Amino acid sequence: MIIKSNRIYMEDGCKPGALEIESGKIKQFYADASVVKVDVDYGNDRIIPGIFDTHTHGGFGVRCDTCDVAGLKTYLKGMASTGVTAVFPTVTSLDSMALISKAADELHDGARIMGIHCEGPWGSRVGEKGVNTGYPAVDLEYGQKIYDACSGRLSLIDIAPEIENAKSAIEFFTSKGVTVAAYHTNANYEEANRGIDWGITVATHLGNVMTGLHHRDIGTMGACINRDEVYCELVCDGLHVCLPMVDIILRLKDHDKIMMISDCGSYLGAPEGTYRGTFGESLKAESDRTELTVTKEGYVLSKTGRLSGSSKPSVFGIKNLVEKVGVPLEKVILFSSYNPCKKYGFADKKGSLAVGKDADLVVISDDFDALYTYSEGRLVFDHKIDTDLFDHNFVKNNKID
């Protein structure tokens, strides 16, 4: 198959031409598309590398922590509709880890599962306007259960570096080749640096639910920006982190260490309104997340106004960075695709458009809508055919008003 576009974002820049795809890989790039027989001509629509979202709790009415295989299929197909070709489903349930691990090699009609991200359970902080109902103590026996449930697919786990026995947990997981991130943390700069010394190499959703930049102590956020070994997850919806702060981060942090994430949940694609909480702490009567509201702007807010994940996909963040922060698309696709592949060991075959690499790509409009998504050469989303991917039972069963 040969596809053509006037704007293909290859590793060495944006150029017109054609991509020949064979056996799931990019076999050849033709700068002069007239020398080959083109199967699909995308005209002036841009072709960029498929997005790798390493922090995504769900979408399209599906929560990864509570779904069955059918729900997982809906989620993966829905993510493909936003240009995502690779994901780390983000969960805390052992049962969900086992289900996702088993399904990873079987589900291919959508984004591909590249690993599992366990956000928690050992934190210490809730977001602004949040109600802290407590976190469990570090338990390495439970840590072993997490590792075992993932059957070798646990790629990322998060912990607050200042809590008791954090060092033991960090060393336990890093010894097994699992990346550890700083998350939901009250750590000051010194405590955060200590956690990095122990083996933390990722900042979970930089700026959110962590000690921020202050002129007398630059906190976990400052430590993660300053330390070269730390890759920083960054939500670019303009809601989790305001765009002027995103601009500051991009001025300070090595661009090779920025990884765009969505932190989206089941409300990605949901109509605005108020919904019953359907996961984790939201099932506790004392939680402020027993009801969650999706606003017109795209916020997902608890009853106290606490951010509760995003309802915007990563491609929306790409648009923000290009149109509102002024970052060239050639640079942004490093954040959304190449950098996470490099961090987690997939850059030899994914993350950029180059001969020999997997044909993971998305065709986007000038409005940054995903039109067509290819995963390893297979068309897994076509906007003309896949027009309604949301699980409407979620709205029917959970929408309050």
SULZI-V182333 format. One record per run of one state. SS is the DSSP state (~ for helix, > for strand, _ for the rest). FROM is the first residue (numbers start at 1). LEN is the number of residues. Records with the same first field share a line. If there is no record, write none. Layout:
BEGIN
SS=FROM-LEN, FROM-LEN
END
This chain:
BEGIN
_=1-1, 11-2, 23-2, 31-2, 36-4, 42-4, 50-1, 57-1, 60-2, 64-5, 81-3, 92-2, 104-8, 123-17, 150-4, 160-6, 175-4, 183-2, 186-3, 199-3, 204-6, 211-8, 227-4, 236-7, 253-2, 262-2, 265-8, 277-3, 284-7, 295-4, 302-5, 311-3, 326-3, 344-9, 354-4, 359-2, 365-5, 376-2, 383-9, 400-2
>=2-9, 13-10, 25-6, 40-2, 46-4, 51-6, 58-2, 62-2, 84-8, 112-11, 154-6, 179-4, 185-1, 202-2, 210-1, 231-5, 258-4, 264-1, 273-4, 291-4, 299-3, 307-4, 353-1, 358-1, 361-4, 370-6, 378-5, 399-1
~=33-3, 69-12, 94-10, 140-10, 166-9, 189-10, 219-8, 243-10, 255-3, 280-4, 314-12, 329-15, 392-7
END
